[in-house]
Amino acid sequence: MALEKEERIIIPDENGEEHLFEVLFTFDVEQTGHSYIAVIPAEQKEGEEVEVFAFRYEEKGNEEDDLALFQIESDEEWEMVEEMLNTLTDEDLT
């Protein structure tokens, strides 16, 4: 998986198929030391409801574009990501 210059990321699914996503935002939480990334499928059709995916991530090795993604499993983490998404969405609307 690699971050590309256009703020896109390729994520393999559980079957090993690769999917292209656009990065909405990344953010760090100082209290936990974790980093998060929110993405949407790059192949969204116009007028289609946008499905947002979020992951906790860690940079691997020395390569800036080499990331390890982890599922968000706790309700607390989901609430924090949703709050950040809502905050950024509200800022975009004003």
QUIURNOR-V208363 format. One record per helix or strand of 3 or more residues. SS is the DSSP state (H for helix, E for strand). FROM is the first residue (numbers start at 1). TO is the last residue. If there is no record, write none. Layout:
ss = (SS | SS)
from = (FROM | FROM)
to = (TO | TO)
This chain:
ss = (E | E | E | E | E | E | H)
from = (2 | 8 | 18 | 34 | 52 | 66 | 75)
to = (4 | 12 | 29 | 41 | 59 | 70 | 93)
